[in-house]
C-alpha cells in the first residue's frame, strides 16, 4: 500500500504532464501476504506488492483511458501520453457526465503488518489441531494492506487505507471434509485453533456419507452459503445498468413485493463487519442504499453516468471507469433476524444442513436462476439434530423465489468475501429448496 504522502508525490508528478486537460486519476496499491498449505504442509509463503494506477483524460469532451503498474516518473509520463493519444481518436467515447466536484474524504486504519513468520505460526496451530484428529489441513491465510486514492482536476482528493485477514481452513480425510473461515480487520483477533476445531468437527461428522434422493427440502444454510447466493444479486439485480436496460427483475418490480416480508437487504460501507471504503472509484461519497425492505423492491445503486440516465441521485457506487458492469454494491448486508442458530436447528424435524456452496454459476440471469453444489459439510437433520452425513447435492434455484421461502433468520451475522467485495449475512432456514441432482461424493 502507499501512504498519503507517497500518493501526493505521484499526483504532483502527473500534474506536470496534465496541463490543459481535465483528468481523473485512481491509485490502488495492495500488499498481500499469502501462506497456502495443503496436506498439512506450507507450500507457498510469499508477499506481493501490487500497485495499479489508472487515468481518464478529457480532451475536447472525448475520453482517453489507460492503466499502468509502473509508478515511476517515466511510467506515469507514458501512461498520460497513451491516454492523451487515445482521447484524440474519433472513436474515443464522449464524456456523458462531468467529473465529480471537489471532495476530501479520508479513512485510515491502524497499520497492521503481519510477517510470514506470524502466518507460519498460525498455520502451525491449525495443523496441530487437525493432526490430533487424524485429518489433513488445507487452506490459505491472506494478510492484506490496501490503499485507494482518487483525484481529479475538479479538486477531488480522497484517500483510504485499511487492512484485513482472510482465512479458509478445510480439514480432510479421504472424501470427508469440513470447512471454516474468518475475515477480520485485525489478524490478531482470529482464533486459528478454534477455526481448525470447527473444520475438524465438520470433517469427522462427514465420514461415510449416505445417498439421498434429489427433491425439494427444508434447509439450514450457514452464512457462507447464504452469502454465495446473495452475491449473485449484486451482479444481476442491484446495479443501475441492468435496471436501466430493464433486464433485471427488480427493474420491473420497484415498489412491489419481490421476496418474503422478512427480507431486508441494503448496501452500507459503514457496517461494522464490512471492509468498506467511504468513496467510490470516481471519488463520490458512498451512500447507504436500501435495496429490498421487508420484501419490497426499493432501489439500486448508481454512479454518475447511470444516475443521469435514470434521473436518480448518484449513490457513490462507481467501479473503475470505464465499467462494463456499471455501478456495483460492494458492501451488501442481509439484515439479521431474531433467532439463535441452535434454536433454528432444533425446530427442524427433517431437512438438510449446508455449510457452503461451490462452483455456483448463473443459468438464466433474467430469472436469477443459479446452480451449484454443496461442499465441506452437508448433513441430514432429524428431530432438531444433525443425524448423519449425506453426499453432496447440486441445487437449481431462482433466488427471489428462494427468498420467498425463508422461514427463520439468525440473529448472528458474518462477513464472507475475499477482497473488497463481500456480503454480511445471517444463517437461514429455507423451505422448498430445490436440489436438482446427486453428485458422486
N, C-alpha and C positions, 0 to 999 in steps of 0.2 A: 504494500500500500504506500501511498505518498502522503506525507503530511502537508498541511495547508501551505506552508512556506515553499515547499518544492513545487506544488501546483501553481502558485503565483509566479514563480520563475518561468515555468513553461508558458504561461499565458503572456508574460512580458516578452518572451522571445517571439511568440506567434504574432503579437500585435505589430511587430516591426514589419511584417510582410502582409498585413491585412489592411493597410491604409486605403481608404476609398471604398471599402466594401462593408456591407452588413454581414455578420457572421455569428455562428454558434459553435462552441467547442465543448465536447464532453471528454472527460478523462476518467477512465475506470482502471483502477490498479488493485490487483489482488495478489496476496501472498498465501499460498496453500501449502500446508504441511500435511503430507499423506503417509499413513502407515497402513499397509494392507497385510493381512495374514490369512493363511489357508493351511489346513491340516495342522493347526496349532503352531505354525512357524511363520515368522515375519518374512515376506518375500519382497517387500518394497518399503523403503523408509526414505522419503525424499521431500524436498521443498522446491516449489516452483514460484517464481515471480512472474506474474502475467500482466504487463502494462498494456493498455489499449487506449487509443485516442482517436476521436472522430471529429470531423468538421463539416459544417454546411456553410458554403459561401453563397450569398445572394448577390448576383451580378445582373443589373437591369431586369430585376424580377425573375431571373432564372436561377435555379439551384444547382450547385455543384457539390457533390458529397464524396468524401474519401476517408479512409481509415489507415492507421499505422500502429505498429508496436515499437517503432523506433522513436524514442522521445529525446534524442539528441537534437541539437540545433539544426543539423543537416537533415535529419529525418523530419522535423517539423516543417522546415522550408519546403522539402519535397512534397509533403502532404498538402500544403497550401497551394503549391503550384499545380498539382494534379486536380485539386478541387476547382481552382480558377479556370483551368483549361476545359474541364467538364461543363462548367457553367456557361461557357461560350458556345456550346453546341446548340444547334437548332432543335435538337431532341431533348435538351435538358428540361426537366419539369418546371412549371411555373410555380412561384410562391403563392399559395392559396390564402394563407393567413399570416399576419405579421408575426415576427418573433415576440415572445413574451416580454413584458416590461420589467423594469428594474425590481429585483428582489434580492434579499440576502438572508439565506436560511442555513443554519449550521446544526449538525448533530455529531458530537464527538464522544465516543465511548472511551473508557479507560483502556489504555493499550495493554493487550494481553497476548504476549508472545510465548507460545508453547514450544519447547525444544523437542527434537527427535527422541532424546533420552526419556522425556516425560511420556511421550506417546508409547515408547517401547515398554515403559514400566506399566502403563495402563493395559497393554496387550498381555503382559505377564500375569496380571491379576485375572484377566478374562480366561487365559489358558489354564491357570491354576484351578479355577472353578470347574471348567469343562473336563479336565483330566480327572478330577475327583469323581466325576460322574461317568467316566469312561466314554467321553464324547470328544470329537474334534471341533476346534474352533475355527470359524471363518468370519471375515468381516473387514471393516475399514474404519479408521479414525481420520477424519479431515479436521484440521485446525486452520481456520480461515481469518485473515485480516483483509478487509476490503475498504477502499476509499472511492467515492464517486464525487466528481466535481462537474458542474455545468456553468458555463459562462456564455454571455453573448454581448453583442455590441449595443444592446439596449440597457446594459447595466446589471443583468442577472449575474450573481456571484454566489453560487451555492456550493456547499461542501458538506459531505457526511463521511464519517469513519465509524466502522463497527467491526466487531469480531464475534465468531461463533465456532462451535464444535459440532460436527455431525458424525454420529457413530451408529453403525449397524453391527449386530452380532448374530450369526447363525451357528447354532450348535447342531452337530450331525453325528449320526451313527447309521451307516448304510443309507437306506431310503427314508429314515426318520429324521426330521429336522424341526428345530424350534427357532423363533426369531424374537429379537428385541432391538430397541433403538433408542436414541436420545438426540435431541437437538437443543443445545444450550448456548447462551451467550457467554457463559463462563465455564471453561474447561474444568475448573476445579470443583464445580458443583456436581459433576457427574459421578455417580457411584458405579464404577465399572464392574465391581464384583456382583452387585445387586442385578445389574443388567444381564450379566452372564448367568446368574441363577435363574432368571426368568426364561432365558433362551433354553437352558438345560431342562427345566421343568417341562416346557412345551415339547422338547425333543423326546424326553423319556415317556411322555404321555402319548407320543405319536407312533410308537413302535407297533408293528403288526396291524396296520390299518385294515378296516373292513370295507367291502364294496357296498355302496347303496345305489338305488336307482335314481336317475335324474327326475326332476319334477320341481314343483313349487313348494318351498319350505319356509317356515319361520326361522329367521337367522339372528344371531347375535354377532354384530360386526365390531371388532376392535377399531381403535382410532385410525391406524394406518389404512385399513380397508375403506373406512368412510372417507378419509382424505383423498384416496385414489379416485373414488367416484366423483367427489365434488370438484376435484381439479379439472375434470373434463368439462364442467360447466364454465370454468374460466375461459377455456379455449372456444367453446361452442356457443355460449349464451350471453356472457356478461360483458362483452366488449361492444362498443358502438359500431364497429364496422359491419358485423353481421346484422345488427339491429337496423342500420341504415339500408342495407341490401335486402332486408325483410326475409332473410334466410333462417333466422333464429326463431324458435318458438316464442321466446319472451317478447319479440317484436310485435307479435300478434296478440299478446295476452296482457299488455300493461293495464293495471287496474283490475285484473281478473284473477281468479283463483288458478294457481298453477301447480301447487303441491298441497300436502296436508296442512291443516291450520296450525300445527305445532312446529312448522319450519320457518326459521328466520335466518337469512344469510346476508352478510354485508362484507364490505371491504374497508379495513381500517388499519393503517400502518401503526397507530398508537397502541394497539392491543399488546398487552404485556408479554405475550408468547411469540409474537411475530418478530421478524428481522427487518422491521420497517425502516424505510428512508423517507424523510418528510417532503421530498420533492420528486418530480418525475424527470424523465430524460430530456425534457425541454426546459427544466428549471421551474416548473409551475408547482405551487404548493399542493400537496395531496389532500383530498377531502374524504371524509368518511362517506361511503355511498351505500344506502340500503338497497339491496338487490331484490330480495324476497322478504316480505314481512308477514308473518302469520299466514303463510300460504299464498299471499297476494303478490303478483309481479309488480315491482316498484320502479325499476330503472336499470341503467347500465353505466359503465364508466366511459369517460370521454377523454379526448385530447383536444388540442386547439383546432385541428382540421375537422374532426367529426362534430365537435361542439358547434362550429359554424354551420356545417352542413345540416345538422339537425335542429339548429336554433335552440341549443341547450347550453347550460353552463359547462365550462371546462372543469372537470373534476380532478385534473392533475394525474392522469394515468397513461401518459405517453411512454412508449418504448423509444429506443434509439431510432431516429428518423434517417432514411425512410423506413417505415414499419409496415411490412406486408400484412401482419396480423391486425393492425390497428391498435387502439388503446387496450390495456390489459390490466386486470386486477391481480396484483402481486401478493396481497395480504388478505386472503379470504378467511372469514370467520363464520363457522356454523354455530349458532347460538346454543348454549348449553341448556340442559333440562333440569329436572329436579330429582332424578333417581340415582341411587348408588349402583355401581355396576354389579355388585354382589346381589342386590335386591332385584335387578333386572334379570340376572341369570336364574335366580330362584323361582321367578314367575313363569319360566318356560317349561311346559310339560314335555313337549318334543320339538326338537329343532336342530339347527346346525350352528356350530361356533366357528367363526372365521377370524384368523389372526391378521392375514393380509392377502392382497391380490397381486398378481404379476402378469406380465405380457398382456396388459389391458390395452385394447385398441378400439377405434371408432368403426362401427359397422355402417351407420347411417347418421351423418351429422345433423340433418334436418329433423330427425326424430329423437335425437340424443340417445341413440341406440349404441351400446357398447358391449364388448365381450372381453373376457379374461379368465384367469384361473386362480383358484385358491392356492396357498402355499404356506409351508413352515408352521403348521399348527392348525389342522382342521379336524373337528371332533363332532360327535353326535351328542346331543343333550337329551337327557331323560330325567323327568321328575326334579327339575331345577339344578341338576348337576351334570358336569361333563362325564359321559358314560364310557365312551370308547372312541379311539381314533378312526377316521374314515379316509379313504383315498380322496385325493384332490378332485375337484369338480370344475367344469367350465360353465360360467354363467353367461347369460344373454339378457340384458335388461334395458328398458327405457328409463333413463334417470328420473325424469319427472314422475312417471307412474310409480317408480320405486319409492320416491319421496312422498307419495300419497299414502303409502302403507306403513309409515313409521309409527310404531306403537309406543315406544319408550325412548327417551333421550337421557343420557347420563349427565350428571352434574359436573363431572371432571372433563377437562379438555386437554388435548395435547397438540403440539405443532409437529407436522410431518412435512419435510421438504429438505432438499439437499442444498440449494443455494438461495438466492433472494426470493424465489417464488415458492410459497408453501401454503398450507391450509391448516387452520386451527379447527379441530373438530372433537366432539364427544363420541363415545361408543353409542351404537344404536341397536334397537331391536326392531326388525322389519318383517312384516308378514308377506307371504306370496312372492318370495324372492326366487327368481327363475333360474334353476340350474339345468342347462340345456343338454349336457352330456357328461360322460365319465372321462377320467384320464386313467393312465396305466400305473400310476404311482401314488 
